[in-house]
Amino acid sequence: MGQGATSFDSIRLTPTIGAEVRGLDLSAQLDESTTDSLYDALLEHHVLVLRGGPLPPDRLEALGSTFGPLAPAHHTYPNVDGHPSVTVLDTGPGNPPDNAEWHTDLSFRADRPFLSILQPDIRPPVGGDTLFANLFAVHDALMPGLRSDLEGLSAVHDMGSFRNHTYAEGGVELMNERMAEVGSSVHPMIDHHPVTGRPFLHVNECFTSHVVGLSMPEGRRLLAYLFDLIARPQFHVRVRWEDDVVVLWDNRGTQHYAADDYLPHRRVMQRLIVTSDCREAV
Ligand SMILES: O=C(O)CCC(=O)C(=O)O
């Protein structure tokens, strides 16, 4: 805890990932040493469950801005009026959920985002939990021989199942247009956290489509094995949403999965992405 910081406790939610932050007042602007402490807790636990929400959009933006620059409006999802960086994820019978797939936000970009903040706006009576996986722990659990093979490999990340939206909206023309616009990127399959240096497995079933240098069938088999490993519950924390819960996660070394078990109810979430880490170079 930094000098002058508001004190809070971080209570582990599992041995591997996630902590609940207790004693933090989110109704006021957090001072710098408190956000430094929150940042340290984030690096340690990867996912932080805060209480004191829901935050109005300007407070959400103010909280995000203490960690770095905010992402502009999303290419597919709508945003809160007047707040382009507050993305609305609105799902229900007319717009079925599309994020019940393990993914790291926007991993198809060369500079994948640092941090995401999520809070509920409308909750189903039950269900709609979000699960997070610790990819550092998955890396450490790899068989040593496989780990050393993966150290020399890279994989292609592209729009993945975002194709579904664009195809439904404008057929193959719009899909190809967006694919060209958004592009794809190649990331090492074993990547390193830019601050802690810790290695993590960097593939996800939503956006990772191809292993560079392998045939499609070979690459698919390898990826299927890795996706299966990532899906094991010992690497996860499961967040049950309540009205006052606000979650922060570090995208560098985690993935998440939004359980799509709440239809015919509606679920509306607000999400903010912080593109880069203003403390990274410090
Ligand atoms: O709605 C959720 O629980 C998760 C949202 C999500 O998948 C995302 O922000 O990429």
The ligand as an SDF file (V2000), in Angstrom:
LIG
                    3D

 10  9  0  0  0  0  0  0  0  0999 V2000
  -20.0570   -9.9420  -20.4770 O   0  0  0  0  0  0  0  0  0  0  0  0
  -19.1630  -10.5340  -19.8960 C   0  0  0  0  0  0  0  0  0  0  0  0
  -19.3180  -11.1110  -18.8400 O   0  0  0  0  0  0  0  0  0  0  0  0
  -17.8010  -10.5830  -20.4880 C   0  0  0  0  0  0  0  0  0  0  0  0
  -17.6390   -9.5560  -21.5270 C   0  0  0  0  0  0  0  0  0  0  0  0
  -16.6520   -9.9770  -22.5380 C   0  0  0  0  0  0  0  0  0  0  0  0
  -16.6010  -11.0890  -22.9770 O   0  0  0  0  0  0  0  0  0  0  0  0
  -15.6960   -8.9900  -22.9780 C   0  0  0  0  0  0  0  0  0  0  0  0
  -15.6270   -7.9130  -22.4070 O   0  0  0  0  0  0  0  0  0  0  0  0
  -14.9440   -9.3050  -23.9180 O   0  0  0  0  0  0  0  0  0  0  0  0
  1  2  2  0
  2  3  1  0
  2  4  1  0
  4  5  1  0
  5  6  1  0
  6  7  2  0
  6  8  1  0
  8  9  2  0
  8 10  1  0
M  END
$$$$
